[in-house]
Amino acid sequence: MHVASNYFDSETNTTYMNHSMYLNSLGTHPDRLKNLHFLYALVVRAVSRIHDQLLIHDYSTGLCKQDHDKTFLYMSELLTGMIS
């Protein structure tokens, strides 16, 4: 969700959750959290409105039919999970 969830420290060559970065940029700002929730709700509403069109769209991978079927299955699961 946020750049702080996969923070890469180049000095120690490690990746970790940077909680202080999260708090400084998002966690202690209720207005930013409210905006983030509003944006998420807006995207979910938009996707739910075009759900049927997204399912009939051709997501051809250019690979074998099995990959094409997996892509369709993943897309339908993603859309169903997002809307519910």
C-alpha positions, 0 to 999 in steps of 0.5 A: 500500500505504501512505500514504507511497507517495502523500504529498502535500506541501501546501507544494510542491504535489507528490506523492511517495514519502515513504521516511522516513515509511514507515521510521518507521511500518512499514519498521523494525518487523518485527512490523508487517511480519509482521502485514501479511503475515499479514493479506494471507495471511488475505484471500487465503485468504478470497477463494480460499474464496469465489472461485466465489460472487464470480464468479457474483455480479451486478456490474451497473453499471446502464450498458450491457451492454458495461460489465457484461461489462467489470466481470465480466471485470475481476473474474474477472481480479482474482480469478484473479490474486490467488489464483494 
